Amino acid sequence: MMNPASSVDKNNAIGIIYSRYFEEGVKIDLYASKGNQVVDAENVFLKSPDVHFFFCLQDDAVFAFSPQYQRTLTSNRSFFIYEPSRDLHLSLSASEECRLVHLQTTIEYLHELFVADAPEMAFLTSAAEKKYYEERPLPASMLSPLQQLFSSRLSVQAQRLFLRGKIYEILALYFHHEENMDAEACPFLQDEDSVKRVKRAKDILLENFTNPPSMAELSRSVGINELKLKNGFKDLYNSTVYGFVLDYKLETARGMLDSKQYKINEIAFSMGYSNPSHFISAFKKKYGITPKQYTKEGVD
């Protein structure tokens, strides 16, 4: 590892890489593709037994583990890799305008942040000798802190504190999703089939968040009645069905504002608003500030 808060900017096959090294035990690489073309593959070395998180914020990234096997990570999804038995060598290629974050850390570093026997950290317990691969959607709450890694322009001293906060925030939000899964406190969660159906409903909403299906359509799609779907969503995600969609939509919009690549009207239309004023009103209601004010003041 390099010295705290040091950074290296370089060009490679993927595009610009911003390497942000914070401290011993953790490293962040930010990939920003060259744009307007599918770029060539970049060889990536994943050291064992480190823990690797990949977060795709825009367009697609393709992970080729061998000539016969590859996986595509699409926008607003994450990929978790823990391979304790061997190093991994893979080729990483990205489509136009791809933005990808690679957070690399160690079991020891995570031990210091989390209780070792926490249920959401299974790979830190007796299962630490088993490989672990997981792909999942990015929760709305993670989009803004991840985007801010690309837009931060601080002094060296301030950058050190900023990166520490973002590392803690990203890891906390990534693992937070399991904390409400208390089957003893919530009888609904004892029904594994219902939980899977509610999670599928959430995936459908995220895939169609700019134009979500009606409650009736959603319940039919996952094979669960509307009341059970509403109650299950509240139990699992502590939100109403469409409150969850709105939060995701506005966090996505906030991340786009942080990128400073889009006009407010463009963001509004891309989020499914037919009238930008409706987007502005919804944004102000959630954050207490208009999108224009947010952009000018750089509110976090």
N, C-alpha and C positions, 0 to 999 in steps of 0.2 A: 504494500500500500504506500501511497505517497503522503506527503505532509498534509495536515488539515487544510481544507478549503483551497488547495491548489487546483489549477484547471489547465486543460490542454485542448485547444481547438484545432481540428485537422480535417482534411478532405480524405475520403475513401470512396470505395465503390458505391456505398449506400448514399453518401452525401456528406454533409458537415456532421462531425461528431464533436459534441462538447463533453469532455470528460471532467466530472466534478468529483474529486476525491475529498471526502470529509475527514475521516479519521480511521485509525486502524480497525478493520473489521467491517467496513462498509464502503461501497463505491457506487457512483451513479454515472451512467453514460446516456447521453441524449442524442438520438439519431434524428436528423432532419434530411429527408431525401432531396435530391437536386431539383425535383419538380418537373412537371410536364412530360415525364417519360418513366417507363418502368426501368429501374436501375439494375445493374449487374449485382451478382451475389458477393457478399463479404464473408470471409471466413471468421467464425466466432469461436473462441475457446472458453468453455465453461468449466472452471476449476472445481474439482471435487475435494472435500465434501461441502463446498459452499452452497448457499441457498440463492436461487436466482428468480427474480420477478421481472416479467416483461409486461409493460402497459402500452397498448396501442391506442393512440388518441385520434388518429386521422388516417384514412385509407387502410391498406392491407400490408402486412408483413408476412413473408413465407419462411418458415424454418425447415430446412432440408437436413434431416438427420442422417440420411443415406440416399443413394440414388433411387432406392425403392420406396422410401418413406419420407413424407413431408407433411407439415401442418400449416394451415393459414390462420393467422391471427387477424381478425377483422377489427374495424374501428370500434372503440369503446369496449374492448375486451382485454382480459389479462391472462397471462400464462405463468404458472408457478412450476419451477423445476427444482427438484432435490434428488440428486443422484449420488449417494454416498460411496458407491463402490468403484466408480471410475470417472475420469475426466470425459467431457463430451466435446466433440468437434463438429460443428454444424455450419452450413452456409445460410446466410440471412440475406434475403432480397426484399425489396420494398417497391410498392407502386408509387405513382406520382403523388407528391405532397404528403408522403407518410411522415408521421411523427411517432417516435417510439422511445420509451424510457426503459432502461435496463438498470435495475437495482440489484446489486450483488452484495450479500452479507454472509455472516457466519453463524453457525449454531451458537457459538459462545456469545456473540453480540446479541442474538435474540434471547438467550437465557437471561441476560442482564436486563432486558426490557420487559419480559413476560415471566409469569410464574410458570415453572417448568411443567407442572401437571395441569395447566389450564386446558379445558376440553377442546378449545379451538386451535391448540398448538400440538396436535397429535404427533407430528413428526419430531417434537422435542422430547417425547417420552420414550417408552420402550420400543416404539416404532421407528426410532431414529436410524436404525440400520436398514430400513426398507426404503426403496426409491419412491418418490412422490411426484406425480405430474397432475396438474389440474388447470383447466381452462374455465373461466367464468366471466360474466358481464362485469364491467366496471360500475360500481354504484355511483349514483349522481354526485354524491359528496366527494368522490375522489377526483373528479374531472378538473375542478379549479386548481387544487394544489399541484396536480401534475402539469397542467398548462403553465402554471406560474414558474416552474423550473426553467422553461424556455424563455420567458419574458423578463426574468430577473436581471437587473443591471445595477448591482450594488458595489460598494467598496469592498475590499478584501475582508475587512473586519466585520462589516455588516453581513457579507455573504456567508461567513462561517456560521453565524447565528441563524441566518435564514435557512441554510441547508440542514442544520440540525433540527430545526422546527419542522421542516417539510418531511424529513426522513421519519421522524416520530409520527407526524400526522398521517402520512401515507400508510405506514405499517399499522397504526391504530385503526384507521378506517378499513384497511384490507381485512383485518381479523375481526372487526366489530360485528360482522353479520351473524356470527354464531351465538352471541351473548344472549339473545332473546329465545334461544332454543331450549327452553326449560320444560320438558315434558311433564314433570310432576306438577308444576304450577299451572300448566295449560292443557286440559284434557284434549283439546283439538290436536295438539302436536303429537299425541300418542298414536294417531291415525297416520301411519307412514304414507299410505296411498293419497290421502287428502293433502298432505304436505307437498308431495311431488306434483300434484295437480295445481296447487297454488303457485309453486315455483315455476311451473310451466306457463301459467298465466302471466307471471311477472316477466318471463322471457318474451312472451308474445307482445306485451305492452312496450318493452324496451325496443323490440324490433320494429314497432309501428308507433313510436311515441309521438311523431308529428301528426298522425291521424289514427288515434287508437280506436279499437273496436268498441261497440256498445257493450254494456254489462251483459246483456242477453247473448250477444255474439261470443263474448269472451267465455262465459260460463258453458256454452255449448261446445266451444272449441276444446275445453279441457275436461268436459264431462263431470261438472260439479254444479250444484244449484247456486243461484245468485247469493242467497243468504250465507251459505257456507263459504263461498268465495270471499264475500265481504268480511266475514268474521275471521277467516283464516288469514287474510291479508293484514288485518289489524293485529292479529297475534304474532305473525311472522315479521312484519315490517313496521309495525307501530304507525300505520298510516292507512288512510282510505285508499281505495284503488286509484282513483283519479288524482288524489292528493300526491300519491307516489309519482304518477306520470308528470304532474306539474313540477314537482321538485326536480325530477330528472331533467326535464326540459329546460328549466331555468338555470340549473347548474351547468348544463351543456352550453347554454347561451353565454353564461358568465365565463366559461373557459374560452369560448370564441372571442369574447371581448378582450380577455387577457392576452390572446395571441396577437391582437392589434392588426389582424389581416382582413377584417370584415367590417363593412358598414352596418350600422344599426338596422337599417331596413332589410339588408341582406340576411342578417341573423334572424330577424322577425319572420320573414318568409320561409327560411329554411327550417324554422321550428314549427311551421304549420299555421302561423297566424296570418289571416287574410288582411288584417289591418295592423300596421306597426304600432298604432296607439294602444291597442289591446295588449301587445307584448310589453310596451313601456309601463303600462298600468300594473300588469302582473309582476314585473320585475321590481317596481318601486314598492309594491305591497309586501314582497318577500324580503327585500334587502334595505328598504327605507331610503332608497336613492335611485334616480333614473339611470338608465344605461349610459347616457351621455355624461352625467356627473361621475359615474363609476369610472369611466374611461379617463376623464380628466384628472380625477383625484387619486387614481390607482388604489382604490379601496381593496383590502384583502377580505 
